[in-house]
Amino acid sequence: MTNKYWPRQFQEMASDPVPVSLINEPLPPDNVIPLPRPAHSLHAVLCDALTSNRGLLQRLELGVTAPPGEARVAVRELYVQIRRTVAVLSRCLELPDLE
């Protein structure tokens, strides 16, 4: 068994300029992974999504040329879903205790 993580005597620490510990060990053990930190708050992500969806909705409302048939049906479905998404995102941002 190794004494790697056991407290050392002062003389041992003084002779080693950079003592190895869990904090400064060159490589972590195989079963250790870093946990990702959320980059932004939920409120910020929802605001960003609302802004993007409003921009897309505005572009769709200005007019989109689509050939008749499946393309026109897809654009219409996109328009309807974006309107619903904007409405839901707006309601979520109005919630008082979100996050």
C-alpha positions as CSV (number, residue, x, y, z in Angstrom):
1,M,0.0,0.0,0.0
2,T,1.3,3.5,-0.8
3,N,1.5,6.4,1.6
4,K,0.7,8.8,-1.2
5,Y,-2.3,10.3,0.5
6,W,-1.3,10.0,4.1
7,P,-0.1,13.0,6.1
8,R,3.6,13.4,6.0
9,Q,6.1,14.7,8.5
10,F,7.3,18.3,8.3
11,Q,10.8,17.2,7.3
12,E,9.4,15.1,4.4
13,M,7.3,18.1,3.1
14,A,10.2,20.5,3.5
15,S,12.5,18.3,1.3
16,D,9.9,18.0,-1.5
17,P,9.3,21.4,-3.2
18,V,6.0,20.3,-4.7
19,P,4.4,17.5,-2.7
20,V,2.0,15.3,-4.5
21,S,-1.6,15.5,-3.2
22,L,-5.1,15.0,-4.5
23,I,-5.1,18.7,-5.5
24,N,-1.9,18.8,-7.6
25,E,-1.7,15.3,-8.8
26,P,-0.7,15.3,-12.5
27,L,-3.5,13.0,-13.6
28,P,-6.7,12.3,-11.7
29,P,-7.6,8.6,-11.1
30,D,-9.5,6.8,-13.9
31,N,-12.8,7.0,-12.0
32,V,-12.8,10.8,-11.7
33,I,-14.3,13.1,-14.3
34,P,-14.9,16.9,-14.1
35,L,-18.5,18.0,-13.8
36,P,-19.7,20.4,-16.4
37,R,-20.7,23.8,-15.0
38,P,-23.8,25.4,-16.6
39,A,-22.6,28.2,-18.7
40,H,-25.7,30.4,-18.3
41,S,-28.7,30.5,-16.0
42,L,-32.0,29.0,-17.2
43,H,-33.4,32.5,-17.5
44,A,-30.6,33.6,-19.8
45,V,-31.0,30.5,-22.0
46,L,-34.8,31.1,-22.2
47,C,-34.3,34.7,-23.1
48,D,-31.8,33.7,-25.9
49,A,-34.3,31.1,-27.2
50,L,-37.1,33.6,-27.2
51,T,-35.1,36.1,-29.1
52,S,-34.0,33.6,-31.7
53,N,-37.6,32.3,-32.1
54,R,-39.0,35.8,-32.4
55,G,-36.5,36.6,-35.1
56,L,-37.5,33.4,-37.0
57,L,-41.2,34.3,-36.6
58,Q,-40.6,37.8,-37.9
59,R,-38.8,36.4,-40.9
60,L,-41.6,33.9,-41.6
61,E,-44.2,36.7,-41.2
62,L,-42.4,38.8,-43.8
63,G,-43.1,36.1,-46.3
64,V,-41.5,32.9,-47.5
65,T,-41.8,31.6,-51.0
66,A,-42.3,27.8,-51.1
67,P,-43.5,25.6,-54.0
68,P,-46.9,24.1,-53.6
69,G,-47.1,20.7,-52.0
70,E,-45.0,19.3,-49.2
71,A,-42.7,22.3,-48.9
72,R,-45.6,24.7,-48.4
73,V,-47.1,22.4,-45.8
74,A,-43.8,22.1,-43.9
75,V,-43.3,25.9,-43.9
76,R,-46.9,26.3,-42.6
77,E,-46.2,23.8,-39.8
78,L,-43.0,25.6,-38.9
79,Y,-44.8,28.9,-38.7
80,V,-47.5,27.4,-36.4
81,Q,-44.9,25.7,-34.1
82,I,-42.7,28.8,-33.9
83,R,-45.8,30.9,-32.8
84,R,-46.6,28.3,-30.1
85,T,-42.9,28.2,-29.0
86,V,-42.8,32.0,-28.7
87,A,-46.0,32.0,-26.6
88,V,-44.7,29.2,-24.3
89,L,-41.3,30.8,-23.9
90,S,-42.9,34.2,-23.0
91,R,-45.1,32.5,-20.4
92,C,-42.1,30.7,-18.9
93,L,-40.2,33.9,-18.5
94,E,-43.1,35.4,-16.6
95,L,-43.0,32.7,-14.0
96,P,-41.9,34.2,-10.7
97,D,-40.0,31.2,-9.2
98,L,-38.3,29.8,-12.2
99,E,-34.9,28.1,-11.6
